[in-house]
Amino acid sequence: MRVTLNYSEIQAFKRGYPCNGIPELDSITFEYDSNGLCDIDARLDGKYVDSATFDGEALLALSQDAEPKRRLSTMLRTPFCSV
């Protein structure tokens, strides 16, 4: 499962988290497997940026902010049972 946050979502996060150290990314994609977060794909001007260069508390908080979006996406893909 992948969850992508776009520029405006990242900027909204950054406004509430001063001194975050996260660059002006176009997007960031968090990939999850059954064990949790397994990969991060950050893009700046369309090019890959190694998230290790800004890893820390802010990146962890941003990944946690992506969780509701991931859960919603999972719920929308899960078929409903009829009784």
C-alpha positions in Angstrom: 0.0 0.0 0.0 1.3 3.4 -1.0 0.2 6.8 0.4 1.3 9.9 -1.4 1.2 13.4 0.1 1.3 16.2 -2.4 3.0 19.6 -2.2 0.1 21.4 -0.5 -0.3 18.6 2.1 3.4 18.7 2.9 3.3 22.5 3.2 0.3 22.3 5.5 2.2 19.9 7.8 5.3 22.1 7.7 3.4 25.2 8.8 2.5 23.3 12.0 5.9 21.9 12.6 8.5 24.7 12.7 12.2 23.9 12.1 11.2 20.6 10.5 14.2 20.3 8.1 12.0 18.8 5.4 12.9 20.4 2.0 10.3 21.9 -0.4 9.2 18.6 -1.8 6.8 18.1 -4.7 5.5 14.9 -3.1 6.4 12.1 -0.7 5.2 8.6 -0.9 5.2 6.3 2.1 5.0 2.6 1.2 3.7 0.1 3.8 3.7 -3.7 3.9 2.3 -6.0 6.5 5.0 -5.0 9.0 4.5 -1.2 8.6 6.4 1.5 6.8 9.0 -0.1 4.4 10.0 2.6 1.9 9.9 6.4 1.4 10.0 8.0 -2.1 10.6 11.8 -1.8 10.5 14.0 -5.0 11.9 17.5 -5.5 11.5 19.1 -9.0 10.5 15.6 -10.1 13.8 14.0 -9.0 14.3 11.5 -6.2 15.6 12.9 -2.9 17.2 10.6 -0.3 15.0 11.0 2.7 18.0 10.0 4.9 19.1 13.6 4.4 16.1 14.9 6.4 15.3 11.9 8.5 14.2 12.6 12.0 11.2 13.5 14.2 9.5 15.6 11.6 9.7 12.9 8.9 8.3 10.4 11.5 5.5 12.8 12.3 4.7 13.4 8.6 4.5 9.6 8.0 2.1 9.4 11.0 0.0 12.2 9.4 -0.3 10.0 6.3 -1.8 7.1 8.3 -5.4 8.3 8.2 -5.1 8.6 4.4 -3.8 5.0 4.3 -6.6 3.7 6.4 -9.2 5.4 4.4 -7.7 4.0 1.2 -7.7 0.5 2.7 -11.3 0.9 3.8 -12.4 2.0 0.3 -10.8 -1.0 -1.3 -12.3 -3.5 1.2 -15.6 -5.0 0.0 -18.5 -4.6 2.4 -20.3 -7.7 3.7 -24.0 -7.8 3.1 -26.2 -9.5 5.7 
